[in-house]
Amino acid sequence: MSSILILNGKLINENKIFEADIFIENGFIQKIDKDLQHLNADEVIDASGQYVLPGLIDDQVHFREPGLTHKAEIYTESKAAVAGGITSFMEMPNTVPNTLTQKLLEDKYQIAAKNSLANYSFFMGASNDNLDEVLKTDPRKVCGVKVFMGSSTGNMLVDNQKTLENIFENSPTLIATHCESEEIIQANTAKAKAKYGEDVPMSEHPIIRSAEACYASSSFAVDLAKKKSARLHILHISTAKELELFRNDIPLREKKITAEACVHHLWFSDQDYAEKGSFIKWNPAVKTASDRDAILKGVIENRIDVIATDHAPHTLAEKENSYFKAPSGGPLVQHSLVALLDLYHQGKISLEKIVEKTSHAVSDLFQIDRRGYLREGYYADIAIVNLNNPWQVSRENVLSKCGWSPFEGHQFKSRVTNTIVSGKRVFSNGEINNIGSGNRLEFDR
């Protein structure tokens, strides 16, 4: 394996920004110090004027393979991810077939081993009737168990009380939940249909999938986790109300109940439906500007522990349908870091906090083996960014297979220039280097 020397960069790591060089060999960071230019390396990256940070770890993506490859593939979406500075991802089980057996789970690992440019892990899916398979999950090799406690696809809505209690009491690893109350959503849907018929406007989405629906499900999950002493991680918080469910008075490593925010809930609000329509239709819904601002405050104040994307691409033809026919979700991995850096430019979040919430905290929360930090002896997962190199998003430069972005037309102030995954430079100045693949994530559990 080749060696890489990164010179003259400003490192962002463990709440500090400092100038140093990094020497990488055999996939690992061997040395971090000043004045390492005397070392011999196969590749030299001059990072003068740029910032060097641990690669992002995205704990929630939908890469659609197997079964939905007309929307996306592990190869295409990992390509978009590394172009966005994401070096590791954790992928969700609502593929086709749903990932409800250990055999189907391993099939996805085999695809990624051949095709993924980024490091990878896959959630084991839970349903009302696969508890035996869930309990076989190896916590050292699998990121977690995913439970849909709200609307879902296929056989993945877990609404059987006894099954939920068994999962929360016996899961061998972290439980990640999508929390929305199906009962409340159905009642709100009936009201919308009574008012609009089938021609419901997109602006009704946060009313149908309301703050009440989110809080009812999230609070139920938290209560159940406390009752069963479960390790619970609630995904994509979308309301101010839910923040009261989470603590910020203890360190992350001591928390048994944690939370995630997604980039779209930190960026968009219900005021954007008029312009963006179905392109910002996600579940849970993008809600009010006050919800958006409260979520960012929750991130900064450590009630919310990590930032992710919930990257979930659909084709343009699918998204351009009417409200009930347009699926929820959109591509975000290529633009999540630069979007957060725009928030930094706006004075809303620090560089150190961005790195904490997208790398350090994800590693700590999932107990990932030697990733998420710039440390000697750790895997070399690194993103290099130029904070002042503007570029505009267009369909021509979107790398996700779906070919569109909710950020289309927006000019970002910052640019990812290089991405290193497990010691290999896989992205450099706009070019993808198809050399090798990412590694399977392992966990210290």
GUDREN-91169 format. One line per 2 residues: number of its first residue (from 1); for each residue z, y, x of C-alpha. Coordinates in nm, 4 decimals. Each point is the difference from the previous one (the first is absolute). Layout:
// residues N
NUM) Z Y X; ...
***
This chain:
// residues 445
1) 0.0000 0.0000 0.0000; -0.0893 0.3445 0.1316
3) 0.2366 0.2773 0.1018; -0.0007 0.3540 -0.1365
5) 0.1476 0.3176 0.1448; 0.0667 0.2939 -0.2334
7) 0.0444 0.3231 0.1922; 0.1236 0.3507 -0.0813
9) 0.0913 -0.0536 -0.3641; 0.2916 0.1354 -0.2002
11) 0.1944 -0.2977 -0.1328; 0.1675 0.0118 -0.3418
13) 0.2688 -0.2661 -0.0005; 0.3577 -0.0474 -0.1220
15) 0.0399 0.3596 -0.1173; -0.1256 0.1505 0.3268
17) -0.3246 0.1552 0.1214; -0.0547 -0.0193 0.3753
19) -0.2760 -0.0258 0.2577; -0.0500 -0.3392 0.1638
21) -0.2595 -0.2587 0.1000; -0.0163 -0.3559 -0.1338
23) -0.1154 -0.3081 0.1894; -0.1079 -0.2965 -0.2135
25) -0.0653 -0.3501 0.1282; -0.0355 -0.3411 -0.1663
27) 0.0497 0.1504 -0.3428; 0.3320 0.1689 0.0728
29) 0.1284 0.3389 0.1100; 0.1048 -0.0621 0.3585
31) 0.0970 0.3511 0.1076; 0.0696 0.3402 -0.1580
33) 0.0572 0.2747 0.2555; -0.1469 0.3136 0.1483
35) -0.2660 -0.0068 0.2710; -0.1336 -0.3538 -0.0410
37) -0.3524 0.0981 0.1045; 0.0373 -0.2039 0.3180
39) -0.0002 -0.3261 -0.1990; -0.3251 -0.1947 -0.0214
41) -0.1258 -0.0760 -0.3520; -0.3189 -0.1359 -0.1541
43) -0.0119 0.2931 -0.2422; 0.1352 0.3526 0.0357
45) 0.0513 0.2286 -0.3019; 0.0548 0.3667 0.0757
47) 0.2177 0.1199 -0.2882; 0.0314 0.3572 0.1225
49) 0.0806 0.2310 -0.2894; 0.0517 -0.2961 -0.2336
51) 0.2968 -0.1800 -0.1517; 0.0780 -0.3674 0.0555
53) 0.1977 -0.1849 -0.2639; 0.0823 -0.3558 -0.0972
55) -0.2712 -0.1384 -0.2260; 0.0761 0.0207 -0.3669
57) 0.1268 -0.3087 -0.1828; -0.1174 0.0030 -0.3625
59) 0.2273 -0.2180 -0.2106; -0.2210 -0.0010 -0.3108
61) -0.3746 -0.0535 -0.0107; -0.2456 -0.1908 -0.2177
63) -0.2921 -0.1166 0.2132; -0.1497 -0.2104 -0.2833
65) -0.0816 -0.3165 0.1925; -0.0405 -0.2689 -0.1224
67) -0.1703 0.0281 -0.3353; -0.0639 0.3731 -0.0350
69) -0.2184 0.0572 0.3028; -0.2480 0.2142 -0.1931
71) 0.2745 0.2649 0.0243; 0.1289 -0.0593 0.3534
73) 0.0565 -0.2539 0.2774; 0.2706 -0.0424 0.2606
75) -0.2545 0.0928 0.2681; -0.1305 0.3163 -0.1669
77) 0.3400 0.1303 -0.1043; 0.1652 -0.0758 0.3341
79) -0.2873 0.1948 0.1556; 0.0844 0.2981 -0.2209
81) 0.3687 -0.0478 0.0814; -0.0375 0.0145 0.3785
83) -0.2271 0.3044 -0.0351; 0.2966 0.1590 -0.1754
85) 0.2548 -0.0949 0.2661; 0.1463 -0.2937 -0.1934
87) 0.0566 -0.2910 0.2373; 0.1801 -0.2431 -0.2334
89) -0.0159 -0.0705 -0.3719; 0.1760 -0.2115 -0.2608
91) -0.2306 -0.1162 -0.2766; 0.0795 -0.0763 -0.3620
93) -0.0462 -0.3297 -0.1887; -0.2076 0.1075 -0.3030
95) -0.3245 -0.1293 0.1485; -0.2068 -0.2709 -0.1715
97) 0.1470 -0.2524 -0.0169; 0.3429 0.1635 -0.0016
99) 0.2012 -0.0903 0.3106; 0.2480 -0.2230 -0.1810
101) 0.0127 -0.3033 0.2300; 0.0731 -0.0398 0.3691
103) -0.3474 -0.1479 0.0440; -0.1697 0.3057 -0.1497
105) 0.2225 0.2237 0.2115; -0.1016 -0.1798 0.3175
107) -0.3670 0.0258 -0.0986; 0.0310 0.3788 0.0165
109) 0.1600 -0.0180 0.3439; -0.2936 -0.2066 0.1197
111) -0.2484 0.2610 -0.1241; 0.1907 0.2778 0.1732
113) 0.0256 -0.1963 0.3246; -0.3790 0.0012 0.0160
115) -0.0853 0.3401 -0.1439; 0.2830 0.2534 0.0147
117) -0.0162 0.2871 0.2477; 0.3637 0.0870 -0.0767
119) 0.3185 -0.2067 0.0162; 0.0776 -0.1631 -0.3322
121) 0.2463 -0.1642 -0.2324; -0.0334 -0.1145 -0.3611
123) 0.2503 0.0011 -0.2843; 0.0715 -0.3195 -0.1872
125) -0.0561 0.0563 -0.3722; 0.2488 -0.0849 -0.2727
127) -0.0771 -0.0984 -0.3578; 0.1998 -0.1371 -0.2897
129) -0.0601 -0.3573 0.1157; -0.0326 -0.0283 0.3787
131) 0.3609 0.0293 0.1173; -0.0230 -0.3190 0.2081
133) -0.2908 0.1462 0.1983; 0.1776 0.3342 0.0447
135) 0.3050 -0.1718 0.1466; -0.2154 -0.1652 0.2695
137) -0.0888 0.3412 0.1496; 0.0857 0.0262 0.3700
139) 0.1801 0.3335 0.0545; -0.0934 0.0010 0.3708
141) -0.3728 -0.0158 -0.0705; -0.0472 0.1707 -0.3390
143) 0.0819 0.3640 -0.0756; 0.1450 -0.0569 -0.3461
145) -0.0265 -0.1195 -0.3582; -0.1806 0.2264 -0.2483
147) 0.1172 0.0227 -0.3596; -0.1955 0.1936 -0.2633
149) 0.2608 0.1280 -0.2465; -0.2599 0.1775 -0.2127
151) -0.3678 -0.0273 -0.0876; -0.1977 -0.2172 0.2366
153) -0.3069 -0.2151 0.0246; -0.0280 -0.3726 -0.0589
155) 0.3230 -0.1965 -0.0012; 0.2082 0.2429 0.2037
157) 0.2089 0.1891 -0.2535; 0.3510 -0.1421 0.0371
159) 0.1783 0.0699 -0.3262; 0.2071 -0.3167 -0.0406
161) 0.3639 0.1010 0.0445; 0.1121 -0.3345 0.1410
163) -0.2886 -0.0062 0.2485; 0.0811 0.3529 0.1176
165) 0.3648 -0.0894 0.0499; -0.0959 -0.3096 0.1996
167) -0.2361 0.1983 0.2233; 0.2540 0.2769 0.0608
169) 0.2761 -0.2525 0.0708; -0.1947 -0.2410 0.2198
171) -0.2953 0.1760 0.1630; -0.0049 -0.0889 0.3706
173) -0.1281 0.3436 0.0913; -0.0299 0.3593 -0.1184
175) -0.1157 0.0498 -0.3598; -0.2545 0.2790 -0.0518
177) -0.0470 0.1149 -0.3580; -0.2484 0.1955 -0.2068
179) 0.2212 0.1510 -0.2689; -0.1374 0.1216 -0.3321
181) 0.1190 -0.1057 -0.3447; -0.2771 -0.1862 -0.1793
183) 0.1708 0.0551 -0.3358; 0.0074 0.3789 0.0415
185) -0.3570 0.0101 0.1317; -0.1284 -0.1962 -0.3009
187) 0.1817 0.2300 -0.2423; -0.1449 0.3073 0.1730
189) -0.3459 -0.1577 -0.0004; 0.0207 -0.0522 -0.3756
191) 0.0892 0.3676 -0.0475; -0.2923 0.1117 0.2173
193) -0.2442 -0.2207 -0.1906; 0.1295 0.1320 -0.3301
195) -0.0707 0.3543 0.1217; -0.3229 -0.0448 0.1947
197) -0.1415 -0.3399 -0.0930; -0.1738 -0.1642 0.2963
199) -0.0934 0.3377 0.1509; 0.3354 0.0696 0.1670
201) -0.0207 0.2756 0.2667; 0.1103 -0.0827 0.3553
203) 0.2685 0.2676 -0.0281; 0.1872 -0.2336 -0.2366
205) 0.0550 -0.2542 0.2790; 0.3401 0.1380 0.1142
207) 0.1049 0.0225 -0.3649; -0.0969 -0.3605 -0.0731
209) 0.1464 -0.1286 0.3263; 0.2873 0.2402 -0.0289
211) 0.2988 0.0945 0.2105; 0.2109 -0.1795 -0.2602
213) -0.1972 -0.3214 0.0560; 0.0554 0.0228 0.3751
215) 0.3706 0.0776 -0.0164; 0.0761 -0.2695 -0.2574
217) -0.1508 -0.2673 0.2245; 0.1252 0.1365 0.3332
219) 0.3563 0.0379 -0.1238; -0.0108 -0.3535 -0.1420
221) -0.1186 -0.1338 0.3371; 0.2726 0.1875 0.1873
223) 0.2696 -0.1281 -0.2364; -0.1263 -0.3567 0.0375
225) -0.0151 0.0312 0.3791; 0.3585 0.1238 0.0111
227) 0.1108 -0.2833 -0.2276; -0.1730 -0.2650 0.2120
229) 0.0518 0.1693 0.3423; -0.3780 -0.0099 0.0462
231) -0.1995 0.1849 0.2644; -0.2156 0.2233 -0.2225
233) -0.2809 0.2374 0.0977; -0.1496 0.2077 -0.2844
235) -0.3579 0.1042 0.0605; -0.1831 0.3272 -0.0801
237) 0.2728 0.2198 -0.1472; -0.1740 0.2530 -0.2246
239) 0.2781 0.1927 -0.1781; 0.2833 0.2358 0.0882
241) 0.2311 -0.1920 -0.2336; -0.0238 -0.3212 0.2051
243) 0.1377 0.1669 0.3131; 0.3542 -0.0249 -0.1361
245) -0.0257 -0.3790 0.0358; -0.0099 0.0155 0.3797
247) 0.2584 0.0869 0.2630; -0.0354 0.2302 0.2990
249) 0.3591 -0.0152 0.1248; -0.0388 -0.3176 0.2075
251) -0.2475 -0.0973 0.2750; -0.3163 -0.1823 -0.0989
253) 0.1079 -0.3169 0.1810; 0.3023 -0.0221 -0.2325
255) -0.1933 0.0469 -0.3242; -0.0651 -0.2933 -0.2299
257) -0.1989 0.2115 -0.2466; -0.2851 0.2086 0.1409
259) -0.2958 0.1984 -0.1283; -0.3560 0.0940 0.0903
261) -0.2075 0.3086 -0.0727; -0.3795 0.0005 0.0050
263) -0.2292 0.2681 0.1350; -0.1651 0.0706 -0.3360
265) 0.3357 0.0693 -0.1654; 0.0764 0.2444 0.2822
267) -0.3364 0.1763 -0.0322; -0.1369 0.0063 -0.3558
269) 0.1552 0.1056 -0.3314; -0.0977 -0.0168 -0.3676
271) -0.1765 0.3340 0.0494; -0.2664 -0.1880 0.2001
273) -0.1165 -0.2315 -0.2812; -0.2316 0.2724 -0.1336
275) -0.1993 -0.0023 0.3254; 0.0562 -0.3521 0.1353
277) 0.0210 -0.2055 -0.3202; 0.0054 -0.3758 0.0580
279) -0.0173 0.0503 0.3782; 0.3745 0.0735 -0.0065
281) 0.0828 -0.2623 -0.2608; 0.2685 -0.2178 0.1576
283) 0.2839 -0.2157 -0.1270; 0.2613 0.1435 -0.0016
285) -0.1726 0.3194 -0.1065; -0.0158 0.3242 0.1938
287) 0.2422 0.2157 -0.1966; 0.1174 0.3626 0.0049
289) 0.0077 0.2438 0.2909; 0.3800 -0.0006 -0.0242
291) -0.0007 -0.3807 0.0327; -0.2307 0.0289 0.3030
293) 0.2230 0.2572 0.1676; 0.3153 -0.1985 -0.0745
295) -0.1512 -0.3136 0.1558; -0.0772 0.1902 0.3212
297) 0.3551 0.1335 0.0004; 0.1226 -0.3578 -0.0474
299) -0.2017 -0.1059 0.3044; 0.1417 0.2777 0.2155
301) 0.3568 -0.0610 -0.1202; -0.0313 -0.3785 0.0550
303) 0.0415 -0.1134 -0.3590; -0.3527 -0.1348 0.0402
305) -0.0292 -0.2099 0.3115; -0.3705 -0.0473 0.0764
307) -0.3428 0.1447 -0.0774; -0.2953 -0.2285 -0.0826
309) -0.3378 0.0183 -0.1739; -0.0327 -0.2633 -0.2756
311) -0.3643 -0.0047 0.1156; -0.1815 -0.1669 -0.2905
313) -0.3781 0.0573 -0.0024; -0.2346 -0.0500 -0.2927
315) -0.3732 0.0595 -0.0169; -0.1356 0.3350 -0.1144
317) -0.1544 -0.1663 -0.3039; 0.3411 -0.1371 -0.0987
319) 0.1825 0.3311 0.0525; -0.2570 0.2027 -0.1931
321) 0.0884 -0.1748 -0.3264; 0.2016 0.1404 -0.2902
323) 0.3800 -0.0014 0.0057; 0.0694 -0.3552 -0.1156
325) -0.2874 -0.1495 0.2000; 0.0527 0.1847 0.3316
327) 0.2350 -0.2030 0.2221; 0.2948 0.1601 0.1758
329) 0.0042 0.0402 0.3778; -0.1980 0.1572 0.2787
331) -0.0699 -0.0119 0.3751; 0.2502 0.1829 0.2217
333) 0.0524 -0.1729 0.3372; -0.2594 0.2068 0.1870
335) 0.1501 0.3296 -0.1102; 0.3748 -0.0565 -0.0370
337) 0.1051 0.1215 0.3450; -0.2245 0.3060 0.0003
339) 0.1239 0.0842 -0.3518; 0.3590 -0.0123 0.1235
341) -0.0996 0.2135 0.2986; -0.1406 0.2562 -0.2437
343) 0.3453 0.0088 -0.1622; 0.1383 0.0635 0.3493
345) -0.2444 0.2879 0.0458; 0.1259 0.1376 -0.3325
347) 0.3568 -0.0049 0.1349; 0.1160 -0.2658 -0.2463
349) 0.0906 -0.2831 0.2398; 0.0525 -0.0377 0.3752
351) -0.2036 -0.2148 0.2344; 0.3152 -0.1925 0.0888
353) 0.0695 -0.0775 -0.3679; -0.3589 -0.1182 -0.0557
355) 0.0353 -0.2453 0.2895; 0.3418 -0.1122 -0.1207
357) -0.1186 -0.0759 -0.3529; -0.3342 -0.1612 0.0883
359) 0.1015 -0.2011 0.3081; 0.3650 -0.0131 0.1083
361) 0.1523 -0.0457 -0.3449; -0.2585 -0.2561 -0.1115
363) 0.0765 -0.2081 0.3069; 0.3737 0.0262 -0.0615
365) -0.0230 -0.0661 -0.3741; -0.2089 -0.3156 0.0399
367) 0.1629 -0.0997 0.3328; -0.3392 -0.0226 0.1702
369) -0.0013 -0.1509 0.3468; -0.0624 0.2651 0.2709
371) -0.2201 0.2410 -0.1899; 0.0306 0.3481 -0.1486
373) 0.1291 0.1766 0.3126; -0.1338 0.1202 0.3339
375) 0.2284 -0.2104 0.2192; -0.0462 -0.1965 0.3188
377) -0.0276 -0.3681 -0.0881; -0.1340 0.0720 -0.3489
379) -0.3477 -0.0856 -0.1233; -0.2481 0.2772 0.0763
381) -0.0785 0.1265 -0.3510; -0.0927 0.3632 0.0478
383) -0.1828 0.2844 -0.1751; -0.1181 0.3116 0.1805
385) -0.0673 0.3123 -0.2062; -0.1457 0.3428 0.0579
387) 0.1924 0.2333 -0.2296; -0.2665 0.2704 0.0107
389) -0.3365 -0.1697 -0.0460; -0.1134 0.0640 -0.3601
391) -0.2342 -0.2314 -0.1892; -0.1112 -0.0395 -0.3587
393) 0.0120 -0.3194 -0.2030; -0.3367 -0.1084 -0.1388
395) -0.1349 -0.3260 -0.1353; -0.1965 -0.0355 0.3224
397) 0.3156 -0.0231 0.2129; 0.2121 -0.2177 -0.2313
399) 0.0450 -0.3426 0.1617; 0.1515 -0.1869 -0.2941
401) -0.2551 -0.2282 -0.1620; 0.0237 0.1852 -0.3321
403) -0.1589 0.3063 0.1633; 0.2034 0.2778 -0.1665
405) 0.3295 0.1822 0.0443; 0.2282 0.2137 -0.2193
407) -0.0019 0.2425 0.2954; -0.3778 0.0444 -0.0106
409) -0.0879 0.3623 0.0823; 0.3378 0.0747 0.1560
411) 0.0085 0.1273 0.3568; 0.2850 -0.1496 0.2001
413) 0.1379 0.1985 0.2910; 0.0778 -0.3005 0.2221
415) -0.1966 -0.2978 0.1263; 0.0869 -0.3475 0.1287
417) -0.1807 -0.0374 0.3342; 0.1173 -0.3416 0.1244
419) 0.1787 -0.3022 -0.1430; 0.1408 -0.2855 0.2068
421) 0.0993 -0.3255 -0.1722; 0.2044 -0.2568 0.1922
423) -0.1287 0.1438 0.3262; -0.3694 0.0238 -0.1005
425) -0.1789 0.3273 -0.0638; -0.1660 -0.0664 -0.3351
427) -0.0912 0.3576 -0.0926; -0.1181 0.2757 0.2311
429) -0.1478 0.3383 -0.0913; -0.1577 -0.1146 -0.3227
431) -0.1163 -0.3401 0.1233; 0.1418 -0.3376 -0.1015
433) 0.0308 -0.2468 0.2866; -0.0218 -0.3504 -0.1434
435) 0.1990 -0.1613 0.2764; 0.2338 -0.2822 -0.0949
437) 0.2249 0.0282 -0.3012; 0.3420 0.1146 -0.1012
439) 0.3016 -0.2271 0.0269; 0.2114 -0.1563 -0.2705
441) 0.3228 0.1958 -0.0384; 0.3232 -0.1844 0.0688
443) 0.3473 0.0930 -0.1217; 0.3476 -0.0117 0.1558
445) 0.1775 -0.1612 -0.2939
***
